[in-house]
Amino acid sequence: MSLYQRIALLTLTLVTSLNPSALVADEPDGFPWDIPQSKPSRPLSAAMDRLYTNYLTPRPEDNELFSSFKYTRLEGFDYHGGDGTVSRRDPSKVLRINDKYYVWYTKRDTPTPPQGAAKCTDTIPSTDWDLCEIWYATSDDGFTWREQGVAVPRPPKPQVGWRSVATPDVLAWKGKYYLYYQGFMEASGTKGDHCPVAMSYADSPDGPWTAHGDVVVPNGAPGEWDQFSIHDPYPLVYKGRIYLYYKAAFGDRPEYLVANGLAMADDPHGPFEKHPLNPLMNSGHETAYFPFKEGIVSFATTNGNESNTIQYAPDGINFQIAAVTSLMPIASGPHVPDAFDSNGNGRGITWGLSHFTNPGTWAKSHSILARFDCDLSLDVHDPEMKNTRVWLKPDIYFSQGLSQAQRKQRKASSIPASK
């Protein structure tokens, strides 16, 4: 080592011994430019604190529970030219059984489109989900489907569901299959869709299905939030038990709220015990759940203060917002490979089916099934699905224009009063 190198080393040693921080860059007074991945030890605004306390990561692009959604038209379903007489909606979760995908759904095939409660008859439907049966279809690839026929027909009057059976979801349990669904005993729209949950079971996903016969998840007691409606039953197996999530619309319209609750059982036939903390979700028009890590994820779509959010509960009970997104699938039935595996290591989802209502005009009201894709999986990395800026053509925005009454009112209010 030269004399100059010895002098430089001695000087450096002396400086750092007197001031150890001399080799460390000065900490900025403001929030760091390179955003920390863990919560920094400094005062934070409420908004910045939420990045670390409410979400899995501070950036949505890094969040395993953030995704945008893409949609694909399905092949194989006929809708009678969109005349409103045939409708398919409310798909179940998608199961893969013996190298085929299976889905169950609400199907209406009636002489006319829905005519409203005042004009409905034994053959004319009041709503899109009136006078329906539960059908099923299979697919090799999830894009092209083959309709297989009726799984659960409407039973004779006055049995549960004689007016309509709708909104199914499926459970696989100890080698058998169970379909849970809404059982209407009167035309939808006459009393706000009051109905309980019914169930049918089979040894094979292709049936034949045997009706349980009785109400499986009853309505709540008079005055309780779910006293009239138990809709969208959605079963998972979690912690060795059957967790059946459901929704109820409660309160008089238009001042009403849609929320989700939970009923649990040790046997598919019940009895189902409702959770004392119900409702568990304060927003979301339907039910869509899947295991993720040690807990459960839920979609909150359409209704409520927390609509357009993806929520996570490490215990399957206490849900918190994990991501905010857009264009979420409506009435989604995701493909959940581990829906019935409660090993505490849920892997997430990448696709499923959903529906679109009224794709034509209200005079020909019906619904169609579609496929959605996303990246809410621990095993997939798709940067395109992590796009937070989904571009839509201007026509999409203009389609949400003012009504004629709104335009008239706004034009009138913009004209100064004459003196």
DRENTIMI-41796 format. One record per residue (C-alpha): x, y, z; residue in three letters; residue number from 1. Coordinates in steps of 0.02 Angstrom, whole numbers, plus 50000, padded with zeros to 5 digits. Last residue first. Layout:
REM DRENTIMI-41796
+-------+-------+-------+------+-----+
|    xx |    yy |    zz | type | seq |
+-------+-------+-------+------+-----+
|     X |     Y |     Z |  ALA | NUM |
...
+-------+-------+-------+------+-----+
***
This chain:
REM DRENTIMI-41796
+-------+-------+-------+------+-----+
|    xx |    yy |    zz | type | seq |
+-------+-------+-------+------+-----+
| 45630 | 52013 | 49242 |  LYS | 419 |
| 45646 | 51846 | 49151 |  SER | 418 |
| 45723 | 51701 | 49248 |  ALA | 417 |
| 45895 | 51652 | 49184 |  PRO | 416 |
| 45898 | 51491 | 49079 |  ILE | 415 |
| 46016 | 51361 | 49153 |  SER | 414 |
| 45882 | 51283 | 49265 |  SER | 413 |
| 45770 | 51247 | 49115 |  ALA | 412 |
| 45909 | 51161 | 49019 |  LYS | 411 |
| 45951 | 51056 | 49171 |  ARG | 410 |
| 45771 | 51002 | 49197 |  GLN | 409 |
| 45744 | 50959 | 49014 |  LYS | 408 |
| 45906 | 50859 | 49006 |  ARG | 407 |
| 45858 | 50764 | 49163 |  GLN | 406 |
| 45684 | 50723 | 49096 |  ALA | 405 |
| 45759 | 50664 | 48931 |  GLN | 404 |
| 45876 | 50550 | 49026 |  SER | 403 |
| 46057 | 50602 | 49041 |  LEU | 402 |
| 46190 | 50496 | 48957 |  GLY | 401 |
| 46269 | 50333 | 49012 |  GLN | 400 |
| 46290 | 50274 | 48832 |  SER | 399 |
| 46402 | 50427 | 48812 |  PHE | 398 |
| 46531 | 50345 | 48925 |  TYR | 397 |
| 46539 | 50184 | 48825 |  ILE | 396 |
| 46534 | 50285 | 48663 |  ASP | 395 |
| 46694 | 50373 | 48719 |  PRO | 394 |
| 46792 | 50211 | 48699 |  LYS | 393 |
| 46857 | 50132 | 48859 |  LEU | 392 |
| 47037 | 50125 | 48919 |  TRP | 391 |
| 47072 | 50026 | 49077 |  VAL | 390 |
| 47204 | 50121 | 49176 |  ARG | 389 |
| 47248 | 50012 | 49326 |  THR | 388 |
| 47330 | 49875 | 49221 |  ASN | 387 |
| 47370 | 49724 | 49329 |  LYS | 386 |
| 47289 | 49603 | 49206 |  MET | 385 |
| 47417 | 49649 | 49073 |  GLU | 384 |
| 47556 | 49606 | 49198 |  PRO | 383 |
| 47503 | 49422 | 49202 |  ASP | 382 |
| 47595 | 49327 | 49339 |  HIS | 381 |
| 47506 | 49165 | 49385 |  VAL | 380 |
| 47527 | 49046 | 49534 |  ASP | 379 |
| 47468 | 49160 | 49675 |  LEU | 378 |
| 47310 | 49194 | 49576 |  SER | 377 |
| 47196 | 49344 | 49561 |  LEU | 376 |
| 47244 | 49374 | 49380 |  ASP | 375 |
| 47084 | 49401 | 49279 |  CYS | 374 |
| 46976 | 49323 | 49144 |  ASP | 373 |
| 46788 | 49338 | 49118 |  PHE | 372 |
| 46678 | 49225 | 49012 |  ARG | 371 |
| 46501 | 49270 | 48960 |  ALA | 370 |
| 46323 | 49212 | 48992 |  LEU | 369 |
| 46175 | 49307 | 48921 |  ILE | 368 |
| 46024 | 49389 | 49002 |  SER | 367 |
| 45848 | 49432 | 48945 |  HIS | 366 |
| 45737 | 49584 | 48917 |  SER | 365 |
| 45657 | 49598 | 48747 |  LYS | 364 |
| 45554 | 49755 | 48783 |  ALA | 363 |
| 45697 | 49811 | 48894 |  TRP | 362 |
| 45810 | 49819 | 48742 |  THR | 361 |
| 45961 | 49716 | 48689 |  GLY | 360 |
| 46096 | 49652 | 48807 |  PRO | 359 |
| 45972 | 49665 | 48952 |  ASN | 358 |
| 46076 | 49579 | 49084 |  THR | 357 |
| 46256 | 49524 | 49062 |  PHE | 356 |
| 46314 | 49367 | 49150 |  HIS | 355 |
| 46469 | 49292 | 49229 |  SER | 354 |
| 46584 | 49145 | 49196 |  LEU | 353 |
| 46755 | 49107 | 49268 |  GLY | 352 |
| 46939 | 49149 | 49256 |  TRP | 351 |
| 47108 | 49165 | 49344 |  THR | 350 |
| 47073 | 49115 | 49525 |  ILE | 349 |
| 47159 | 49106 | 49695 |  GLY | 348 |
| 47285 | 48983 | 49770 |  ARG | 347 |
| 47203 | 48945 | 49937 |  GLY | 346 |
| 47325 | 48872 | 50064 |  ASN | 345 |
| 47225 | 48847 | 50223 |  GLY | 344 |
| 47195 | 48662 | 50188 |  ASN | 343 |
| 47008 | 48687 | 50167 |  SER | 342 |
| 46994 | 48600 | 49998 |  ASP | 341 |
| 46818 | 48617 | 49929 |  PHE | 340 |
| 46840 | 48772 | 49821 |  ALA | 339 |
| 47018 | 48720 | 49776 |  ASP | 338 |
| 47001 | 48725 | 49586 |  PRO | 337 |
| 46892 | 48882 | 49592 |  VAL | 336 |
| 46830 | 48927 | 49417 |  HIS | 335 |
| 46734 | 49085 | 49455 |  PRO | 334 |
| 46544 | 49105 | 49447 |  GLY | 333 |
| 46518 | 49292 | 49433 |  SER | 332 |
| 46349 | 49374 | 49452 |  ALA | 331 |
| 46420 | 49529 | 49369 |  ILE | 330 |
| 46606 | 49527 | 49330 |  PRO | 329 |
| 46700 | 49682 | 49389 |  MET | 328 |
| 46720 | 49825 | 49266 |  LEU | 327 |
| 46828 | 49923 | 49388 |  SER | 326 |
| 46952 | 49897 | 49531 |  THR | 325 |
| 46982 | 49934 | 49714 |  VAL | 324 |
| 47090 | 49811 | 49810 |  ALA | 323 |
| 47106 | 49724 | 49980 |  ALA | 322 |
| 46952 | 49797 | 50064 |  ILE | 321 |
| 46925 | 49709 | 50230 |  GLN | 320 |
| 46816 | 49558 | 50271 |  PHE | 319 |
| 46794 | 49488 | 50445 |  ASN | 318 |
| 46720 | 49314 | 50426 |  ILE | 317 |
| 46825 | 49197 | 50317 |  GLY | 316 |
| 46962 | 49204 | 50449 |  ASP | 315 |
| 47096 | 49291 | 50345 |  PRO | 314 |
| 46954 | 49395 | 50268 |  ALA | 313 |
| 46990 | 49477 | 50100 |  TYR | 312 |
| 46893 | 49601 | 49994 |  GLN | 311 |
| 46894 | 49646 | 49809 |  ILE | 310 |
| 46808 | 49812 | 49781 |  THR | 309 |
| 46694 | 49883 | 49647 |  ASN | 308 |
| 46556 | 49917 | 49773 |  SER | 307 |
| 46611 | 49971 | 49946 |  GLU | 306 |
| 46478 | 50102 | 49982 |  ASN | 305 |
| 46342 | 49983 | 49924 |  GLY | 304 |
| 46282 | 49894 | 49768 |  ASN | 303 |
| 46365 | 49850 | 49601 |  THR | 302 |
| 46498 | 49722 | 49646 |  THR | 301 |
| 46586 | 49666 | 49804 |  ALA | 300 |
| 46693 | 49514 | 49762 |  PHE | 299 |
| 46747 | 49405 | 49908 |  SER | 298 |
| 46912 | 49323 | 49957 |  VAL | 297 |
| 46929 | 49189 | 50093 |  ILE | 296 |
| 47070 | 49147 | 50215 |  GLY | 295 |
| 47233 | 49053 | 50243 |  GLU | 294 |
| 47306 | 49093 | 50071 |  LYS | 293 |
| 47155 | 49130 | 49960 |  PHE | 292 |
| 46997 | 49026 | 49956 |  PRO | 291 |
| 46859 | 49087 | 49839 |  PHE | 290 |
| 46699 | 49190 | 49851 |  TYR | 289 |
| 46569 | 49266 | 49735 |  ALA | 288 |
| 46398 | 49316 | 49803 |  THR | 287 |
| 46289 | 49446 | 49718 |  GLU | 286 |
| 46240 | 49629 | 49735 |  HIS | 285 |
| 46392 | 49685 | 49834 |  GLY | 284 |
| 46407 | 49789 | 49990 |  SER | 283 |
| 46402 | 49776 | 50181 |  ASN | 282 |
| 46484 | 49605 | 50191 |  MET | 281 |
| 46475 | 49498 | 50349 |  LEU | 280 |
| 46290 | 49527 | 50383 |  PRO | 279 |
| 46289 | 49431 | 50497 |  ASN | 278 |
| 46400 | 49433 | 50652 |  LEU | 277 |
| 46305 | 49291 | 50738 |  PRO | 276 |
| 46341 | 49171 | 50594 |  HIS | 275 |
| 46190 | 49075 | 50535 |  LYS | 274 |
| 46185 | 48891 | 50578 |  GLU | 273 |
| 46139 | 48771 | 50439 |  PHE | 272 |
| 46059 | 48606 | 50489 |  PRO | 271 |
| 46103 | 48545 | 50366 |  GLY | 270 |
| 46079 | 48432 | 50215 |  HIS | 269 |
| 46257 | 48467 | 50157 |  PRO | 268 |
| 46323 | 48408 | 50328 |  ASP | 267 |
| 46437 | 48498 | 50451 |  ASP | 266 |
| 46347 | 48664 | 50427 |  ALA | 265 |
| 46379 | 48851 | 50417 |  MET | 264 |
| 46271 | 48999 | 50363 |  ALA | 263 |
| 46352 | 49162 | 50308 |  LEU | 262 |
| 46287 | 49335 | 50264 |  GLY | 261 |
| 46303 | 49457 | 50120 |  ASN | 260 |
| 46229 | 49631 | 50101 |  ALA | 259 |
| 46110 | 49724 | 49986 |  VAL | 258 |
| 46039 | 49887 | 50054 |  LEU | 257 |
| 45871 | 49972 | 50038 |  TYR | 256 |
| 45800 | 50147 | 50035 |  GLU | 255 |
| 45717 | 50129 | 49864 |  PRO | 254 |
| 45642 | 50015 | 49917 |  ARG | 253 |
| 45603 | 49961 | 50094 |  ASP | 252 |
| 45746 | 49884 | 50191 |  GLY | 251 |
| 45838 | 49723 | 50155 |  PHE | 250 |
| 45912 | 49639 | 50002 |  ALA | 249 |
| 45988 | 49476 | 50062 |  ALA | 248 |
| 46144 | 49384 | 50006 |  LYS | 247 |
| 46216 | 49213 | 50038 |  TYR | 246 |
| 46377 | 49128 | 50093 |  TYR | 245 |
| 46372 | 48941 | 50130 |  LEU | 244 |
| 46524 | 48885 | 50229 |  TYR | 243 |
| 46525 | 48695 | 50239 |  ILE | 242 |
| 46648 | 48641 | 50372 |  ARG | 241 |
| 46824 | 48567 | 50373 |  GLY | 240 |
| 46910 | 48734 | 50399 |  LYS | 239 |
| 46828 | 48796 | 50240 |  TYR | 238 |
| 46724 | 48701 | 50113 |  VAL | 237 |
| 46636 | 48824 | 50000 |  LEU | 236 |
| 46451 | 48851 | 49963 |  PRO | 235 |
| 46368 | 49000 | 49875 |  TYR | 234 |
| 46181 | 49030 | 49902 |  PRO | 233 |
| 46127 | 49176 | 49790 |  ASP | 232 |
| 45973 | 49234 | 49886 |  HIS | 231 |
| 45897 | 49219 | 50059 |  ILE | 230 |
| 45761 | 49352 | 50056 |  SER | 229 |
| 45616 | 49391 | 50173 |  PHE | 228 |
| 45675 | 49395 | 50354 |  GLN | 227 |
| 45856 | 49422 | 50303 |  ASP | 226 |
| 45887 | 49585 | 50399 |  TRP | 225 |
| 45786 | 49529 | 50550 |  GLU | 224 |
| 45614 | 49601 | 50592 |  GLY | 223 |
| 45524 | 49435 | 50587 |  PRO | 222 |
| 45650 | 49292 | 50606 |  ALA | 221 |
| 45769 | 49258 | 50465 |  GLY | 220 |
| 45729 | 49156 | 50310 |  ASN | 219 |
| 45771 | 48972 | 50310 |  PRO | 218 |
| 45927 | 48888 | 50240 |  VAL | 217 |
| 45882 | 48711 | 50185 |  VAL | 216 |
| 45696 | 48729 | 50150 |  VAL | 215 |
| 45622 | 48557 | 50124 |  ASP | 214 |
| 45613 | 48438 | 49977 |  GLY | 213 |
| 45793 | 48380 | 49966 |  HIS | 212 |
| 45763 | 48365 | 49780 |  ALA | 211 |
| 45849 | 48219 | 49695 |  THR | 210 |
| 45961 | 48255 | 49546 |  TRP | 209 |
| 45995 | 48129 | 49408 |  PRO | 208 |
| 46125 | 48188 | 49384 |  GLY | 207 |
| 46264 | 48239 | 49264 |  ASP | 206 |
| 46374 | 48299 | 49407 |  PRO | 205 |
| 46359 | 48122 | 49475 |  SER | 204 |
| 46297 | 48048 | 49640 |  ASP | 203 |
| 46161 | 48180 | 49651 |  ALA | 202 |
| 46088 | 48311 | 49768 |  TYR | 201 |
| 45953 | 48446 | 49765 |  SER | 200 |
| 45939 | 48599 | 49878 |  MET | 199 |
| 45821 | 48740 | 49926 |  ALA | 198 |
| 45859 | 48915 | 49993 |  VAL | 197 |
| 45720 | 49033 | 50047 |  PRO | 196 |
| 45610 | 49156 | 49950 |  CYS | 195 |
| 45539 | 49331 | 49953 |  HIS | 194 |
| 45575 | 49416 | 49787 |  ASP | 193 |
| 45509 | 49587 | 49834 |  GLY | 192 |
| 45330 | 49536 | 49868 |  LYS | 191 |
| 45247 | 49525 | 49697 |  THR | 190 |
| 45407 | 49552 | 49600 |  GLY | 189 |
| 45449 | 49370 | 49572 |  SER | 188 |
| 45294 | 49263 | 49550 |  ALA | 187 |
| 45258 | 49152 | 49699 |  GLU | 186 |
| 45333 | 49000 | 49784 |  MET | 185 |
| 45511 | 49038 | 49730 |  PHE | 184 |
| 45651 | 48918 | 49777 |  GLY | 183 |
| 45824 | 48996 | 49771 |  GLN | 182 |
| 45968 | 48876 | 49740 |  TYR | 181 |
| 46089 | 48752 | 49817 |  TYR | 180 |
| 46153 | 48610 | 49708 |  LEU | 179 |
| 46241 | 48465 | 49794 |  TYR | 178 |
| 46362 | 48338 | 49723 |  TYR | 177 |
| 46423 | 48175 | 49799 |  LYS | 176 |
| 46593 | 48095 | 49825 |  GLY | 175 |
| 46621 | 48159 | 50002 |  LYS | 174 |
| 46562 | 48337 | 49966 |  TRP | 173 |
| 46560 | 48431 | 49800 |  ALA | 172 |
| 46457 | 48591 | 49818 |  LEU | 171 |
| 46371 | 48686 | 49679 |  VAL | 170 |
| 46285 | 48852 | 49653 |  ASP | 169 |
| 46115 | 48892 | 49584 |  PRO | 168 |
| 46029 | 49059 | 49552 |  THR | 167 |
| 45853 | 49001 | 49508 |  ALA | 166 |
| 45708 | 48884 | 49537 |  VAL | 165 |
| 45540 | 48957 | 49490 |  SER | 164 |
| 45354 | 48945 | 49533 |  ARG | 163 |
| 45361 | 48770 | 49609 |  TRP | 162 |
| 45521 | 48814 | 49702 |  GLY | 161 |
| 45477 | 48735 | 49870 |  VAL | 160 |
| 45331 | 48617 | 49840 |  GLN | 159 |
| 45154 | 48685 | 49817 |  PRO | 158 |
| 45146 | 48655 | 49668 |  LYS | 157 |
| 45244 | 48526 | 49569 |  PRO | 156 |
| 45434 | 48541 | 49561 |  PRO | 155 |
| 45523 | 48661 | 49443 |  ARG | 154 |
| 45659 | 48564 | 49354 |  PRO | 153 |
| 45835 | 48537 | 49423 |  VAL | 152 |
| 45973 | 48480 | 49305 |  ALA | 151 |
| 45889 | 48521 | 49140 |  VAL | 150 |
| 45990 | 48494 | 48981 |  GLY | 149 |
| 46168 | 48465 | 48921 |  GLN | 148 |
| 46212 | 48632 | 48842 |  GLU | 147 |
| 46379 | 48615 | 48756 |  ARG | 146 |
| 46501 | 48757 | 48787 |  TRP | 145 |
| 46642 | 48839 | 48689 |  THR | 144 |
| 46756 | 48956 | 48787 |  PHE | 143 |
| 46798 | 48859 | 48947 |  GLY | 142 |
| 46912 | 48738 | 48854 |  ASP | 141 |
| 46830 | 48566 | 48854 |  ASP | 140 |
| 46657 | 48627 | 48901 |  SER | 139 |
| 46500 | 48568 | 48990 |  THR | 138 |
| 46327 | 48641 | 49016 |  ALA | 137 |
| 46194 | 48641 | 49151 |  TYR | 136 |
| 46013 | 48691 | 49174 |  TRP | 135 |
| 45916 | 48753 | 49325 |  ILE | 134 |
| 45736 | 48798 | 49288 |  GLU | 133 |
| 45649 | 48966 | 49270 |  CYS | 132 |
| 45471 | 49031 | 49278 |  LEU | 131 |
| 45533 | 49197 | 49348 |  ASP | 130 |
| 45716 | 49247 | 49340 |  TRP | 129 |
| 45698 | 49376 | 49200 |  ASP | 128 |
| 45547 | 49450 | 49285 |  THR | 127 |
| 45357 | 49430 | 49282 |  SER | 126 |
| 45356 | 49279 | 49170 |  PRO | 125 |
| 45210 | 49228 | 49057 |  ILE | 124 |
| 45165 | 49043 | 49073 |  THR | 123 |
| 45072 | 49031 | 49238 |  ASP | 122 |
| 45028 | 49214 | 49219 |  THR | 121 |
| 45120 | 49380 | 49229 |  CYS | 120 |
| 45037 | 49546 | 49188 |  LYS | 119 |
| 45042 | 49637 | 49356 |  ALA | 118 |
| 45210 | 49561 | 49407 |  ALA | 117 |
| 45302 | 49625 | 49253 |  GLY | 116 |
| 45297 | 49568 | 49072 |  GLN | 115 |
| 45457 | 49465 | 49057 |  PRO | 114 |
| 45493 | 49410 | 48877 |  PRO | 113 |
| 45363 | 49300 | 48795 |  THR | 112 |
| 45332 | 49115 | 48759 |  PRO | 111 |
| 45454 | 49061 | 48896 |  THR | 110 |
| 45626 | 48978 | 48904 |  ASP | 109 |
| 45712 | 49041 | 49063 |  ARG | 108 |
| 45878 | 48965 | 49117 |  LYS | 107 |
| 45967 | 48990 | 49283 |  THR | 106 |
| 46141 | 48915 | 49285 |  TYR | 105 |
| 46250 | 48762 | 49316 |  TRP | 104 |
| 46430 | 48749 | 49254 |  VAL | 103 |
| 46542 | 48600 | 49217 |  TYR | 102 |
| 46718 | 48596 | 49143 |  TYR | 101 |
| 46777 | 48430 | 49075 |  LYS | 100 |
| 46935 | 48328 | 49109 |  ASP |  99 |
| 46846 | 48207 | 49226 |  ASN |  98 |
| 46772 | 48349 | 49330 |  ILE |  97 |
| 46827 | 48531 | 49321 |  ARG |  96 |
| 46705 | 48640 | 49416 |  LEU |  95 |
| 46644 | 48815 | 49371 |  VAL |  94 |
| 46560 | 48918 | 49508 |  LYS |  93 |
| 46376 | 48934 | 49472 |  SER |  92 |
| 46311 | 49043 | 49332 |  PRO |  91 |
| 46179 | 49175 | 49370 |  ASP |  90 |
| 46102 | 49199 | 49198 |  ARG |  89 |
| 46034 | 49117 | 49041 |  ARG |  88 |
| 45882 | 49190 | 48953 |  SER |  87 |
| 45769 | 49133 | 48812 |  VAL |  86 |
| 45608 | 49224 | 48764 |  THR |  85 |
| 45688 | 49396 | 48753 |  GLY |  84 |
| 45696 | 49407 | 48563 |  ASP |  83 |
| 45887 | 49399 | 48565 |  GLY |  82 |
| 45897 | 49294 | 48408 |  GLY |  81 |
| 45824 | 49144 | 48496 |  HIS |  80 |
| 45963 | 49148 | 48628 |  TYR |  79 |
| 46068 | 48999 | 48571 |  ASP |  78 |
| 46223 | 48950 | 48672 |  PHE |  77 |
| 46374 | 48862 | 48596 |  GLY |  76 |
| 46510 | 48994 | 48592 |  GLU |  75 |
| 46543 | 49116 | 48734 |  LEU |  74 |
| 46583 | 49299 | 48712 |  ARG |  73 |
| 46746 | 49349 | 48798 |  THR |  72 |
| 46778 | 49474 | 48939 |  TYR |  71 |
| 46935 | 49548 | 49017 |  LYS |  70 |
| 46953 | 49601 | 49198 |  PHE |  69 |
| 47075 | 49712 | 49294 |  SER |  68 |
| 47161 | 49635 | 49441 |  SER |  67 |
| 47212 | 49671 | 49620 |  PHE |  66 |
| 47221 | 49533 | 49750 |  LEU |  65 |
| 47401 | 49483 | 49714 |  GLU |  64 |
| 47449 | 49666 | 49738 |  ASN |  63 |
| 47610 | 49717 | 49649 |  ASP |  62 |
| 47522 | 49820 | 49514 |  GLU |  61 |
| 47408 | 49889 | 49650 |  PRO |  60 |
| 47557 | 49978 | 49731 |  ARG |  59 |
| 47566 | 49994 | 49921 |  PRO |  58 |
| 47552 | 49805 | 49944 |  THR |  57 |
| 47425 | 49692 | 50031 |  LEU |  56 |
| 47305 | 49836 | 50057 |  TYR |  55 |
| 47220 | 49913 | 50208 |  ASN |  54 |
| 47365 | 49947 | 50329 |  THR |  53 |
| 47508 | 49991 | 50211 |  TYR |  52 |
| 47422 | 50097 | 50079 |  LEU |  51 |
| 47299 | 50153 | 50212 |  ARG |  50 |
| 47438 | 50249 | 50301 |  ASP |  49 |
| 47463 | 50351 | 50142 |  MET |  48 |
| 47280 | 50406 | 50143 |  ALA |  47 |
| 47275 | 50442 | 50330 |  ALA |  46 |
| 47431 | 50550 | 50315 |  SER |  45 |
| 47592 | 50474 | 50378 |  LEU |  44 |
| 47714 | 50516 | 50519 |  PRO |  43 |
| 47876 | 50417 | 50501 |  ARG |  42 |
| 47936 | 50239 | 50522 |  SER |  41 |
| 47903 | 50180 | 50346 |  PRO |  40 |
| 47769 | 50047 | 50312 |  LYS |  39 |
| 47843 | 49909 | 50204 |  SER |  38 |
| 47869 | 49914 | 50015 |  GLN |  37 |
| 47949 | 50085 | 50029 |  PRO |  36 |
| 47913 | 50204 | 49883 |  ILE |  35 |
| 48074 | 50261 | 49800 |  ASP |  34 |
| 48050 | 50450 | 49813 |  TRP |  33 |
| 48046 | 50441 | 50003 |  PRO |  32 |
| 47916 | 50547 | 50097 |  PHE |  31 |
| 47989 | 50715 | 50144 |  GLY |  30 |
| 48137 | 50761 | 50255 |  ASP |  29 |
| 48252 | 50652 | 50153 |  PRO |  28 |
| 48377 | 50541 | 50246 |  GLU |  27 |
| 48556 | 50597 | 50212 |  ASP |  26 |
| 48656 | 50465 | 50121 |  ALA |  25 |
| 48754 | 50351 | 50237 |  VAL |  24 |
| 48946 | 50354 | 50238 |  LEU |  23 |
| 48954 | 50502 | 50359 |  ALA |  22 |
| 48827 | 50420 | 50473 |  SER |  21 |
| 48965 | 50348 | 50584 |  PRO |  20 |
| 49027 | 50524 | 50631 |  ASN |  19 |
| 49185 | 50525 | 50741 |  LEU |  18 |
| 49234 | 50346 | 50697 |  SER |  17 |
| 49185 | 50378 | 50517 |  THR |  16 |
| 49301 | 50527 | 50501 |  VAL |  15 |
| 49452 | 50442 | 50584 |  LEU |  14 |
| 49436 | 50284 | 50479 |  THR |  13 |
| 49422 | 50387 | 50318 |  LEU |  12 |
| 49578 | 50488 | 50364 |  THR |  11 |
| 49678 | 50331 | 50404 |  LEU |  10 |
| 49625 | 50251 | 50239 |  LEU |   9 |
| 49674 | 50407 | 50141 |  ALA |   8 |
| 49845 | 50421 | 50230 |  ILE |   7 |
| 49884 | 50237 | 50196 |  ARG |   6 |
| 49833 | 50256 | 50013 |  GLN |   5 |
| 49948 | 50408 | 49995 |  TYR |   4 |
| 50094 | 50315 | 50073 |  LEU |   3 |
| 50071 | 50170 | 49951 |  SER |   2 |
| 50000 | 50000 | 50000 |  MET |   1 |
+-------+-------+-------+------+-----+
***
